[in-house]
Amino acid sequence: MKLSAIVKKEIAVDPEEKCCRQAMLSAVIHTGGTVSFSREGIKIFVGGGCLVAEALKDLFTALYGGGVKLEKSKAVIEGDSVRGALISLGIFKTSGEIESGIGGMLARGECCKKAYLAGAFLGCGSVVLPKSGYSLELLCESEALRDDLIKLFAHFNIVAGTAEKDFKYKLYIKDGQTVSDSLALMGASKGMLQLNALIAERELKQVTARLSNCDLANLDRTVEVSVKQCEAAAGLKRKGLLVDKKLADVADARLKNPEASYEELGRLMGISKGAVKYRLGRVVSLWDNKEK
C-alpha cells in the first residue's frame, strides 16, 4: 500500500468534537467535491475513492442525519438540507455564492485547524516519494483556499511552497522532516513512522555509499603509493645504490610484500609503523633525486 493510502486510511476517522467534524467535513468537500446545480436541486459529488467517500458519509450523517449515498467510489450529497449544510460548513456564503477560501470560523481552534488539514489531505492530498527527496502535496481548485491552507500550516511553524499544476493551485512541503511533522500534525502517526523509517533507510544507504567511495579512494591512493615504493626500491637495488642497511631492508620488505600496510611491514621487520613509513619515504626520495 502506498504511503498516501496509508495516511488517508489512518486519518479517515470521525473526530469526537462537533467543531472538528465540521472542519474536517468542510475541508473534504471543499477540496475534493464538485457542486452540481439543476432543477432537482443541489448535488455534491466527492471522489477520492471508497475510503474518502465512506469517511464523508460518516461525517455528514453524524452532523446532519443523512443525505449521502455512495455510488461506486464517490459520495453523493443531495436533499433539502444540502444548501443549509453547505452554508454551515462555510462552503456557501449566505448569499448563495461559493466561498473561495476557508469560510466562517471553521478553523478557529487548534483541534479544528488540525482537523481541517486532515480533511484537506483526504480531499486532495498525496505524499510523493521520488528516488531522492520527499513531498507532501495538496492540489486546490482555488488560489484563496490554497493560501488559507498555507496559513494553517504556518500556524504550526510548517512552511509550504506554491506552484500551479494542471490548472490547479498546488501547495507542497519538500523537506523530509517537515513532511513527517505534517503527517503527525494531521494524526497520521503510523504514516509518520513509516516515512521516518524510509528516511533512515535512505540516509543509511547514502552514508554507506560515501564510506564505500572513501574506502575505494583510500585504496587507490594506497596502491599508487605502494607501486611507487616498489619501483623506487627495485631501481635503487638494480643500480646498487641502497648502501644504507636500514633502507635496503625496508626496500626488500616492500618488494616481497607489495600489498602490505605500514603496520604489517613493521610487524614483519620488528620496527614501528612510523619507522617503516619514514624509511620508505627516504627510498622514494633517493630514487626521485637519482632520476632527476
C-alpha positions in Angstrom: 0.0 0.0 0.0 1.3 3.4 -0.9 2.1 5.9 1.8 -0.7 8.3 0.7 -3.3 5.5 1.1 -1.9 4.5 4.5 -2.1 8.1 5.7 -5.7 8.6 4.4 -6.8 5.3 6.0 -5.4 6.5 9.3 -6.8 10.0 9.3 -10.3 9.0 7.9 -11.6 8.8 11.5 -14.7 10.6 12.8 -13.4 13.2 15.3 -15.1 13.3 18.7 -15.8 17.0 18.8 -18.6 18.5 16.6 -16.4 21.5 15.7 -13.7 19.2 14.4 -16.2 17.1 12.5 -17.4 20.3 10.8 -13.9 21.4 10.0 -12.9 18.0 8.5 -16.1 17.6 6.5 -15.9 21.1 5.1 -12.3 20.5 4.0 -13.1 17.2 2.3 -16.0 18.7 0.4 -14.2 22.0 -0.4 -11.0 20.3 -1.7 -12.5 17.1 -3.2 -16.0 18.0 -4.2 -17.9 19.2 -7.2 -21.1 21.2 -6.9 -24.0 20.5 -9.4 -27.0 22.8 -9.8 -30.1 21.5 -11.5 -33.9 21.7 -11.4 -33.8 18.8 -9.0 -31.7 20.9 -6.6 -28.1 20.9 -5.4 -25.9 17.9 -5.5 -22.3 17.5 -4.2 -20.1 14.8 -5.7 -17.0 13.9 -3.8 -14.4 11.5 -5.3 -11.1 10.2 -3.9 -12.0 6.6 -3.6 -14.2 4.4 -1.4 -12.2 5.3 1.8 -12.8 9.0 1.4 -16.5 8.5 0.3 -17.2 6.4 3.3 -15.5 8.8 5.7 -17.5 11.7 4.2 -20.8 9.8 4.7 -20.0 9.1 8.3 -19.1 12.7 9.0 -22.2 14.1 7.2 -24.5 11.6 8.9 -23.1 12.4 12.3 -23.7 16.1 11.8 -26.9 16.2 9.6 -28.5 12.8 9.9 -28.2 11.5 6.4 -28.5 12.7 2.8 -25.4 10.9 1.5 -25.3 7.9 -0.8 -22.4 6.0 -2.2 -22.0 5.5 -5.9 -19.1 3.3 -6.8 -16.1 5.2 -5.4 -17.9 8.5 -5.0 -20.1 10.1 -2.3 -23.2 12.0 -3.5 -24.8 14.5 -1.1 -28.4 15.6 -2.0 -31.7 16.5 -0.5 -33.5 19.5 1.0 -30.8 20.1 3.7 -27.9 20.4 1.4 -27.9 24.2 1.0 -28.2 24.7 4.7 -25.4 22.2 5.4 -23.1 23.9 2.9 -23.7 27.3 4.5 -23.0 25.9 8.0 -19.8 24.3 6.6 -18.6 27.6 5.2 -18.7 26.3 1.6 -21.6 28.5 0.6 -22.0 32.1 1.7 -25.5 33.1 2.9 -25.9 34.9 -0.4 -25.6 31.5 -2.2 -22.1 32.2 -3.7 -19.4 29.6 -3.3 -16.8 30.5 -0.7 -13.4 30.5 -2.3 -11.4 30.1 0.9 -12.0 28.7 4.3 -15.3 30.1 5.3 -16.6 31.3 8.7 -15.0 30.2 11.9 -14.4 26.6 10.9 -10.7 26.5 11.8 -10.7 28.7 14.9 -9.3 26.3 17.4 -6.1 24.2 17.5 -8.0 21.0 17.1 -10.2 22.4 14.3 -7.1 23.6 12.4 -5.6 20.1 12.6 -8.9 18.5 11.6 -9.3 20.9 8.6 -5.8 20.0 7.4 -6.6 16.3 7.7 -9.8 16.7 5.8 -7.9 18.7 3.1 -5.4 15.8 2.7 -8.3 13.4 2.4 -9.8 15.5 -0.3 -6.8 16.5 -2.4 -3.6 15.4 -0.7 -0.8 13.0 -1.5 2.7 12.0 -0.3 5.1 11.8 -3.2 8.3 9.7 -2.8 10.7 10.1 -5.7 14.0 8.3 -5.7 15.5 11.2 -3.8 13.6 13.6 -1.7 10.1 13.7 -0.2 7.0 15.8 -0.9 3.6 16.3 0.6 1.2 18.0 -1.9 -2.3 19.4 -1.9 -4.0 20.4 -5.2 -6.7 23.0 -4.7 -9.3 24.4 -7.1 -8.9 28.0 -5.9 -5.9 30.1 -5.0 -7.7 31.5 -2.0 -8.2 28.0 -0.5 -4.6 27.1 -1.1 -3.4 30.3 0.6 -5.6 29.7 3.6 -4.2 26.2 3.9 -0.7 27.6 3.8 -1.7 29.9 6.7 -2.9 26.9 8.7 0.4 25.1 8.2 2.2 28.3 9.1 0.3 28.4 12.4 2.1 25.2 13.3 5.5 26.5 12.0 5.4 24.5 8.8 6.4 26.4 5.7 4.8 25.4 2.4 5.7 26.3 -1.1 3.4 27.0 -4.0 3.1 26.1 -7.7 0.5 25.6 -10.4 -0.2 22.2 -11.8 -2.8 21.1 -14.4 -4.7 24.4 -13.9 -4.9 23.8 -10.2 -3.1 25.5 -7.3 -0.5 23.4 -5.6 0.8 23.6 -2.0 3.8 21.5 -1.3 6.1 20.6 1.5 9.5 19.2 0.5 11.8 18.6 3.5 11.6 15.0 4.8 11.4 16.0 8.5 8.8 18.7 7.7 6.7 16.2 5.8 7.0 13.9 8.8 5.9 16.7 11.1 2.9 17.4 8.9 1.7 13.8 9.0 2.0 13.8 12.8 0.0 17.1 12.9 -2.8 15.5 10.9 -3.0 12.5 13.1 -1.2 10.0 10.9 1.3 8.6 13.4 1.7 5.3 11.6 2.3 7.1 8.3 4.8 9.3 10.0 6.7 6.3 11.5 6.8 4.6 8.0 8.1 7.8 6.4 10.8 8.1 9.2 11.8 4.5 8.6 12.2 5.3 4.9 14.2 8.4 5.6 16.5 6.5 8.0 17.0 3.7 5.3 17.9 6.2 2.6 20.3 8.1 4.9 22.0 4.8 5.8 22.4 3.9 2.1 23.9 7.4 1.5 26.3 7.1 4.3 27.3 3.5 3.2 27.8 4.8 -0.3 30.0 7.7 0.9 32.1 5.4 3.1 32.4 2.9 0.2 33.6 5.6 -2.1 36.0 6.9 0.5 37.4 3.4 1.1 37.9 2.9 -2.7 39.7 6.3 -2.9 41.9 5.4 0.0 42.6 2.0 -1.6 43.6 3.7 -4.8 45.9 6.0 -3.1 47.5 3.1 -1.1 48.1 1.1 -4.2 49.6 4.1 -6.0 52.0 4.7 -3.1 52.9 1.0 -2.9 53.7 0.9 -6.7 55.8 3.9 -6.4 57.7 2.5 -3.5 58.3 -0.8 -5.3 59.6 1.0 -8.4 62.0 3.0 -6.3 63.2 0.0 -4.3 63.8 -2.1 -7.5 65.5 0.8 -9.3 67.9 1.5 -6.4 68.7 -2.1 -5.9 69.3 -2.6 -9.6 71.8 0.3 -9.6 73.4 -0.8 -6.4 72.5 2.4 -4.6 71.0 1.0 -1.4 74.1 1.2 0.7 72.2 2.1 3.9 71.2 -1.3 5.5 68.0 0.0 7.1 66.9 1.4 3.7 67.9 -1.8 2.0 66.0 -3.9 4.5 62.8 -1.9 4.2 63.1 -1.9 0.3 63.4 -5.7 0.3 60.4 -6.0 2.7 58.3 -3.8 0.4 59.3 -5.7 -2.8 58.4 -9.0 -1.1 55.1 -7.6 0.4 53.8 -5.1 -2.1 50.2 -5.2 -0.7 51.2 -5.0 3.0 50.3 -1.9 5.1 53.0 0.0 7.0 51.7 -1.7 10.2 52.1 -5.1 8.7 55.6 -4.4 7.3 56.5 -3.0 10.8 55.5 -6.3 12.4 57.5 -8.3 9.9 60.6 -6.2 10.5 60.2 -5.7 14.2 60.0 -1.9 13.9 57.3 0.7 14.3 54.8 1.7 11.5 56.2 5.2 11.6 59.8 4.0 11.0 58.6 1.9 8.0 56.8 4.9 6.5 59.8 7.2 7.1 62.4 4.8 5.6 60.2 4.0 2.5 59.8 7.8 2.1 63.6 8.0 2.0 63.8 5.2 -0.6 61.3 7.0 -2.9 63.1 10.3 -2.3 66.5 8.8 -3.3 65.1 7.4 -6.5 63.3 10.6 -7.4 66.6 12.5 -6.9 68.5 9.9 -8.9 66.1 10.2 -11.8 66.5 13.9 -11.9 
